[in-house]
Amino acid sequence: MNSRSRLLILLACSGMSLVFSGCLRDSMTRTYQIRRPIYSVKANVLAAINGDPQTSLASIGDIYLKDQYVYVNEIDKGIHVLDNSDPTSPKQVAFLAIPGNEDLVIHGNTLYADMYGDLLGIDITDPTHVKVLSVTEALFPDRMYLNGYGMDSNTVITGWIVKDTTMVQNQSGCNACYPTIYYGAGGPLPAMNLASAASTSVNGVSGSEARFVLINDYLCAITERHSLGILDVSSNSPKILYNTFSGYDLETIYPFKDKVFLGSAEGTFIYDVSNPASPTEVCSWTHGTACDPVITDGQYAYVTLKSGTSCGGASNELDVLDVSQLPDIYQVGSYPMTGPGGLSKSGNLLFVCDAASGVRVFDASQPRDLKQINSIDTRNPYDLIATNNDLILVGADGLYQYNYANPKQISPLSLFNIH
């Protein structure tokens, strides 16, 4: 065989190998995490609500202040109760084991907390040994399903059986889109990520990311993505007075006197709830699509818009609205941000969580012309409460506390770590 023939054979073999390798690249092996839910009897879960007080805090959601206690939500796990008599050294004294919990509010000695779709009323006269007083079932119907699995009136998802598996598939197969498969749930679904909400109440104080709040003896809640519900909680048997459509893509709720400010992915909706059985929309202000917590002092409302989340949109800014002459509402200022979230106002100080930029501190004595006077270097702050010169904020590392008596020299007090 001459050299020219050998060259032709080599070229032919090379071409065949390229063809086969091209075919092989159409398929590949992928490793997935398959999850199946663990269902528990609801009555047993409620009977075991007093969890181990030594349960470590693994992640942080909403926070609530009442008396000397800080109540810290751990998403879908429950509520950690910290004795904050000494802000330099908070101590965990209890853990309320509430699967599916995302938010809380306190009316007198009754704590209201969601457990997936249900609203629990819990006696916290002694926070170290609580008692379940009431269960309002299916108040939050959107949360009766988790990752494609439903829960009935007798069961609760309390965990997941997790298993890794490897399979061969076409690269174009849809399974390539999902690293986790919830087996048997009618196909892979993304995990739910409902926003929590924001508020203050005469019974305690919460941050700006809350989904339900108190006005006197009434609990106002975002019950579905587009609905506002109002319950009479003057007794241990809550009564639903109102529950209907109140705006699109609702996320947070903030009370002020006889009104609630609803933050949504599309704007801010303001409702008069002086008649709790028949609230009326006062006005609304729309913006580009973005996550939208809102707070107000009655004269001005402060709104943060955040992009790059489930809310969509491209805005990252702090907007100031004049709400002193409702139903007229005017935007009077806008300030660029990195990735803003929760916010809180104390006197003439405005604190804004702003992702990698930490917490920004503004002089808000002239709301139409905010001046940044300081910042707090905290990793990925989520929400915060500023009251009586004490600032409590939650971030990626845990629960921080600061003293802001001198806003230009804010002093750190403590850090309760996430483990």
ABEGO torsion letter per residue (X at the ends): XBAAAAAAAAAAAAAAAAAAAAAAAABBBBBBBBBBBBBBBAAAAAAAABBBAABBBABBBBBBBBEABBBBBBBGAEBBBBBAABAABBBBABBBBBBGBABBBBBEABBBBBBEABBBBBBAABAABBBBABBBBGABAAAABBGGBBBBAABBBAEBBBBBBBBBBBAABAAAABABBBBGAGEBBBBBBBBBBBBBBAAEBBBAABABBBBEABBBBBABAABBBBBBAABABBBBABBBBAEBGBABBBBBEABBBBBBAAEBBBBBAABAABBBBABBBBBBBBBBBBBBAGABBBBBBBBGBAAEEABBBBBBBBAABOABBBBABBBBBABBBBBBBBEABBBBBBEAAEBBBBBAABAABBBBABBBBBBGBABBBBBGGBBBBBBAAEBBBBBAABAABBBBABBBBBX
